[in-house]
Amino acid sequence: MVAVHGSMLLVFALVAIAALILLITRFKVYPFLVLIIVSLLLGLAVGMPMDQIVKSFETGNGNTLGHIAIVVGLGTMLGKMMAESGGAERIATTLIGWFGEKNIHWAMMCVAIIVGLPVFFEVGFVLLIPIAFNVAQRTGKSLLLIGLPMVAGLSVVHGLIPPHPAALLAVQAYHADIGRTIAYGLIVGVPTAIVAGPLFALLIHRHIKLTAPNPLAAQFIEGGNGTGASTGGAARQKRELPGFGITLFTILLPVILMLVGSWADLVFAPKTIPNGLLHFVGTSDVALLIAVLVSFWTFGTQRGFTKEQIQKFCGDCLAPIAGITLIVGAGGGFGRVLMDSGISKEIISLAQNAQLSPLLLGWFVAALIRLATGSATVAMTTACGIVAPIASASGVQVRPELMVLATGSGSLIFSHVNDGGFWLIKEYFGMTVGQTFKTWSLCETIISLLGLGFTFALAAVL
């Protein structure tokens, strides 16, 4: 039982979110620590029993990490194997050959959507930016024209389409069907990526002139093969790239397995062994595990890597994701404190009185958390935990798959200075802070608003 009731709970929630923004942006406190501190202080401020505050945070943290840590780890391993084998380079060069240099921005968007499926935005960006540098040099086009469609594709996949970790967690929270979520995510995500990526890039690159030379670009281009600073770069110069078909198959294998799992009841009678087996291999953890094991052969031994090298790749790739994994877990803990303190119930009451659409509410809550924490993954995982009970209590019939898309769209709005991706793109593209706001931040906002709009349009016809 908490001491604070009614609308004052909402006031404390707003203060907590303001404190998040201030501590992260002004005082540069690490987001993981800020989320813990603000969660504990919020619990104390609203009068939660002290012995329940920490337990509440740990429960939310554990529930979130129990699923997402496995998915993040396996997805990162798959991305690492793709990078070391040259699979990302193979996909890029093949699509460039298909589209031609004139339409290279369309090719980069397609590359990003494919490559970004199993990995975090930051991982996908680091995999693809060396390719973007080399393509820009080879074609003589602006890095913005090449790079913005790439980051737009990565961002859309990040927020809307399983098997991306955040989208998978939202599927779980809303009890959505993963196969339909993938299908609807593509229907909403592809046109969104087209507008925010190639079309926006064609418009904005004429007005933003990047200063040359870019020292990061020079470093990657000097490698000669677009492989960047990857540990396997030198070895890959002597190694033949994997085939396009086998690369595409390996990357899309988890998606295929999840789709098969969602169709199990159409193929075999429920509660039979074949039906249970399809459901089993269609779970995100098992599907990604199978894909990683397959990648050890397609991207590993078939490319001449030894077992020791493959093992080293798997170990090396996990260290960089430790931070984001901890932040995601802390975001889940913060969301649980919001729920256990009664703030979620107040939001339910407010939403019911305002008769706010569950889709709009999911978008709005995710957008607020995104602006506060800077992480789209934290925003999506925290928001779906808050909004899922609200949506079920509202009495409004909304497809849970569309709730995933609306929440994901909200989680992508206006990346700014508290988002690691903002600084990543600023530094790699060689832009000023102002230029990054005019390009990347605006691109993210276009994705967020269009994603919501297309989700509402899809809801109208389903």
Secondary structure, 3 states (H helix, E strand, C coil): CCCCCCHHHHHHHHHHHHHHHHHHHCCCCCHHHHHHHHHHHHHHHCCCCHHHHHHHHHHHHHHHHHHHHHHHHHHHHHHHHHHHHCHHHHHHHHHHHHHCHHHHHHHHHHHHHHHCCCCCHHHHHHHHHHHHHHHHHHHCCCHHHHHHHHHHHHHHHHHHCCCCHHHHHHHHHHCCCHHHHHHHHHHHHHHHHHHHHHHHHHHHCCCCCCCCCCHHHHHHHCCCCCCCCCCCHHHHHCCCCCCHHHHHHHHHHHHHHHHHHHCHHHHCCCCCHHHHHHHHHHCHHHHHHHHHHHHHHHHHHHHCCCHHHHHHHHHHHHHHHHHHHHHHHHHHHHHHHHHHCCHHHHHHHHHHHHCCCHHHHHHHHHHHHHHHHCCHHHHHHHHHHHHHHHHHHCCCCCCHHHHHHHHHHHCCCCCCCCCHHHHHHHHHHCCCHHHHHHHHHHHHHHHHHHHHHHHHHHHHHC
